[in-house]
Amino acid sequence: MFKNSNFKYILYTLSTFVFLNITACKEQSSLEKASELAISEGFKNPLGFYNAKPTFSWKLPVLENVKSQFAYQIVVATREDLLPDNADLWDSKKQESSQSAWIKYGGEALQSRQNIYWQVKYWNQDGEASEWSAKNHFELGLLNNADWQANWVGLDTAKDSIRGRENVLIHKPQYLRKGFKLSKDVASARLYITAKGVFDVSINGENVSDDVMSPGFTTYDKRIETLTYDVTDLIESGQNSLGVELASGWYSGRLLWGTTPWDNKISPKVLVQLEMTMKDGTEEIIISDKTWKGTTNGPLQFAEIYDGEIYNANMEMPNWTTNNFDDKSWHKVEVANLDENVKLEPKRHSAVKDKITLVPKEITKKDGAVIFNLQQNMVGVPLVKVPMKKGDTLKIRFAEMLSPDGTFYTKNYRSAHSTDYYIAAQDGEIEYKPKFTFHGFSYVELSGFDASKEPTKDWVTGIVQYSNFNDNGSFTSSHEKLNQLQSNIVWGLKGNFLDIPTDCPQRNERLGWTGDAQVFGPTSMFNADVYKFWASWLQSVREAQLEDGAIPWTVPDSRGNKIASSGWGDVGTIIPWKIYMRTGDIGFLEDNFEMMKAWVGYHQKKSKNHISNMMSFSDWLQPFPESGDNKGDTSRNLIGTAFFAHSAKLTAQAAEVLGKTEEQAKYEALYKTVANAFDGKFFDETGKVKVVSETQTSYLLALAFDLLPESKIKNAQANLLRKLKDADYHLRTGFLGTPLLPRVLDDMGEVDVVYKLLFNETYPSWFYSINQGATTIWERWNSYSKTEGYNPKSMNSLNHYAYGAIGEWMYERIGGIAPLEAGYKTIRIAPVSKQPLTSASVSLNTPYGKVESSWEITNKEFQLEIVIPPNTTAQVIIPSNTQNELMLNGTSFKEDSNVKLVNTSNDAFELLVQPGTYSFESKLK
């Protein structure tokens, strides 16, 4: 027998052992690991990364026992083998937090060229630990100008340039090369490269990448983006050759106005730095310097974004990027030092790529030419494979639509020639794809081919090009034309997100118009993974902002007139807030807060007694303007004052999120002061517009931006409905008013009116353009009519995304998915179902995972299926005759830990729902 004291000791030891092992088992639980790891704005294992202070994000697995995150731990190291236990850069330790996105790096400063490895683990709501995630990595690019040993090099094409359209200097494309010899084997090699212009680079006859129009379009007087490529497999021991094709692009090419802040008359130049680590540990570097050589006597004789290319195959230089080439007749390059005032920074969003291929649906012959109809307005270039005779010139023309007589409609291209030429060097089939231009088109016309051959559809392939992002959401419904509208919105996005958000992709413009961007931002964020795209462009907006706070009409600025427009410059406050609400990334507000304040300050400078006198494009392209002006009938002063108040309010909201209480109070007070001034100046005691023209947009601005006292709101709403009734329930709104229309009416409880406006078939309406054959969103509500032909105005783009802003309401209210808390941490699922719809389905990838909402009405029974991702909660509102029973997953609804009833009204159940998949059924009235 044990003595009593020994027994107690043994019992204590045993119980401690069991407790510690239970605890250890709990800590070592085999919860599935986190996935979809990303850094900063959604980069996954990037090469040449831009940010030395990244944030970390991940998603929890969809498991029954993973509802939310209780804690996380991140480890970061310089070597993969140091993870997870010996992280030498940062170990966050276990942090009790539900945050699984935008966690700021807290380790020692990261450096150019560094390879970084990281992992994360999480603990679920019950304190159970997951496995460590897969090891992710990223490699930083050259972060500072001091990292560059290379010089800018290129030929002096300015001295040989010609005057082109609109008297602009036209630079001939350049071919630049450098031969070099290595005596050792290469272990790794990185090519760092950029250009004042656009480039394509090859090593030893192999193309380095499939990027298009690199490095892209930025505020070149402030920042030029650089690209990083892993070229280890292209470098050989012994002789090597590096070749670069270089054209004007946006930097020195023709742009509308062309009075840029940077010197756009200089010859294009390239900056190249090839860094190699040899297998014996030594390092070699090849840079662009005076030893490079170049020529303009290559096959590409002309390349302009607006005007197309001229390619002469007779001037081809076989093997010019290989060692088997004699460049003795080539010229020495000019060399220029780096400009210390222009930052060289790694590209902070995805480069443009060939993304989609389209094949012609039909071909027709006309006047010796053949026309290929892709039946989809697109942006990019054609790939042509055509039989030709030696010495003949293939002419490639483009059009978005045809004229009634079957000829090309190109009046809306204005001065953009938008034509490519290929001169054949021999008989037979040629293959050609333009490199340093892009076109907006649905039709391709070929002439100059071998007329003895019968044209076939495979002569032309449409190569759709846009920044390399993926789809982010989906929307479909029971209505064919609503689905076509969604398709038009998506194609408009893809056509105008070619490195920057452009107004249009086809005429002599293609610029980053700020007004178009600010109305379309939320719609784009639903449809595509474009957070990094917007973050990059907003950096350009910050850089383009003038000392007095003005934001130019276009960014990058191609006019340089130092004038801002209300509603356009407000992109500097609206986009930061809207994107914060969809991502939850506080860092985005931090990056843009000073810009927001400066823009509000500019509003103040352009106001007297808080009434705006700022220049404005106003409610651009409002239909049926009594004034006959493109700016519409809504008062410029009313619009400016409304946006002044709205921007002050958004800045106050941003200050609140950032914990800046003094600035929050300052801008809240300013918002209220401007709102009072707005009310007193533009509205009478009955809530009716006074002094200026009474328009739909004047009421929409007042109501959407909360600028009226409570006593006037009901009357203002009634006046808006009166204006709509006067227009036979058709919109009379332009670029600024249209995005506000559905939201204001919805908030008023007038969803029936929104549906009526959305499903109208006659002008002006979204379906009107669809009835005329639109496959993208048009610039004007009546850009074309089957009965009246084309709008006679030259400003008549058939690919202009602004009116596609209706998508935001479609996804959030028809589909039913909206953020209640920034980043969709709390989700609102509240679909509004009206005739003629009988079903709709929407999905969205949020920072926490995919959320889905799909509803259908059958025999007055409303069926709703939803998916709520882990680490979120959802407010779900189900339309219903609440006198009848609510069904959940096929059985009578009963509250449990996953679904709780919050409220019941006459026509809806309101529920609080935890992560999971659910199916609801209710009876409608």
Helices and strands as residue ranges (DSSP letters): H 4-27, E 35-39, E 47-49, E 55-59, E 69-77, G 80-82, E 90-91, E 103-104, E 115-124, E 136-140, G 145-147, E 152-154, E 162-163, G 165-167, E 169-170, E 174-182, E 186-196, E 198-203, E 206-207, E 223-230, G 232-234, E 238-247, E 269-278, E 283-287, E 293-295, E 300-304, E 308-312, G 313-315, E 331-332, E 334-336, E 343-346, E 352-358, E 362-366, E 369-388, E 393-399, E 401-402, E 408-409, G 411-413, E 419-423, E 428-432, E 439-447, G 457-459, E 460-467, E 473-477, H 480-496, H 514-527, H 531-544, H 571-583, H 586-605, E 607-608, E 611-612, H 636-657, H 661-682, H 696-704, H 710-726, H 740-747, H 751-759, H 766-771, E 784-785, E 789-790, G 801-806, H 807-809, I 810-815, E 817-819, G 822-824, E 826-829, E 839-846, E 849-858, E 861-868, E 873-879, E 887-888, E 891-892, E 899-904, E 908-913, E 916-923
